């Protein structure tokens, strides 16, 4: 049987809330590795909030965080780390010129958080852990290093305005993506480097592990999974995925994370009992 590199998104693909993981699925992931397959996590999350999946799966592969902005290997210090960052001067400029439209914002350097102001409602976005290092205040006062990215929680209805400012001023040197949510959180803007995408990250990992594209499976659900599914020999989208992802997927699963669709698919595709 061919051995595959299986790249898995977390939120909306494996997880339907912050930390929902069924132990039987974790056992299945460990069994896949014993059978010779390799599994890599590819997520927009920082390492601090994806480490528990890495550990429960018993992985020994690199991990792709910040949508490809940071790629490390928790168990191999010789791994060639990828660390794409945005110039802090650009982050400060974006923050200062749009502050009237910003409800809150935070930037991250690896696992250190630089937060505009404390707000209980956005805690799920921060993925804060008990030992998280957090600096609080206006970004021009607290941000001293180039970060891996920047999240703006805009006031309702301001997302497109902030996105347009970034696109017009930086013209591709830094990119912006509005998360299309509903209600008061309809204007969350993600700021990232052009180099940061899961497809490039997965290519880096696949080459390092020695897997050709035709033996790479990628499974995701969001717009940030587009390049990853396009790179993989088999790109798989979850039910209800972003419309752009559904257009390019080789296969669309009939269920979602809550129904355990990833496990069902892999058992079927790999012809496992």
Buried (B, 14 or more C-beta within 10 A) or exposed (E): EEEBBBBBBBBBBBBEEEEEBEEEBBEBBBEBBEEEBBBBBBBBBBBBBBBEBBEBBEBEBBBBBBBBBBBBBBEEEEBEEBEBBBBBEBBBBBBEEBEEBBBBBBBBBBBBBBBBEEBEEBEEBBBBEEEBEEBEEBBBEBBEEBBBBBBBBBBEEBBBBBBEBBEEEBEEEBBBBBBEEEEEBBBBBBBBBEEBBBBBBBBBBBEBEEBEBEBBBBBBBBBBBBBBBBBBBBBBBBBBBBEEBBEEBEEBBEBBBEBBBBBEBBEEBBEEE
